[in-house]
Amino acid sequence: SQVLDTRDVKVFKVTVNGQDAQFAFGEKHSFKGTPLEITFPNELRRGQEAIVEISFESSPQSSALQWFTPEQTSGKKHPFLFSQCQVEFI
């Protein structure tokens, strides 16, 4: 499984290597946010890569997420979302 920090996001779907994965939110913490635990559909071998895709909606209160407008990116065509948070592997 994998645990991610979240704050004020709605998660609709999670896939791991193209397969649907189960996910659940933990208990909300006052300043750390809410943990999102993703259960992988298949066990991974040590060193095996996984592509985790999360379909979500952010909000203005999503303080750990920041956006660049299209004008701020090198291609100047699309906005760019980035996070200052780190992943914790279990």
N, C-alpha and C positions, 0 to 999 in steps of 0.2 A: 504494500500500500504506500501511498504518498500523502503527506499532509501539507497543505498550502495555507498561508495566512490570507484572510479576506477581510474586507471592511465594506459593508453596504453594497454588495453586488448580488444579483440574482443569477443563479446558475441553472441552465435549462437542460444541458446534456454534456456528458463527458465521454470521450472515446480514448482508448489506448490501442495504438497500432491498428486503427480502423474498426475496433470492436467496442460496442457499448460497455461502459464501466459503471459500476455502482458508485454513488457518492452520497455523503451525508455531512451536514454541518454539525460541529460540536457546540459547546456552550460558549456564548459570547463573553468576551473579556472586556473590561472597561477601556483599556488602552491598547491591548494587543490585537483586538479584532476578533473574528470568528474563524476557528480552524475548519478547513474543508478537507475531509478525508476521502481519498479516491482509492477504491479497491480495484486492483488490476484484474481483468477477466482471466488472465493466464499468468502463471508464475514465470518470472524472468530468471534467466541464468545470470550469474555474476558476469558483469561486463557487457551484457546484452543491452542494446539501446532500445528505448521506447519513445514513441511519439504520442504525447498526451495533448488532445485537443479539447478545449473547454468552450462551450457556447454560453456566453454570459451577457448580462446587461449591467453597465456601471451606472453610478449616480453622482451628482456633485459632492456627496458626502464620502465617496470612495477615495479617501485621502492618500492611499498608497499608490493610486494610479494617476498617471500624468499623461497629458496629450500634447503632441506637437501638431500645430495646424499644418495643412499642406504646404504653406509658404515657408515653414520652418524646416522642411525636410529637403534632402538633396534632390529628389525627383520633382518636388513641388506639385505633385498630383494628388497624393493621398495623405490623410492624417496618420500619425504614428502614436501608438499606445505603448507605454513602458511602465514597469513596476520597479520600485526600490526594494522590494521584499526578496527574501531568499527561500529556497526550497529546503524542507527538512525530510530526509528519507528515513523510513522506519524499517 
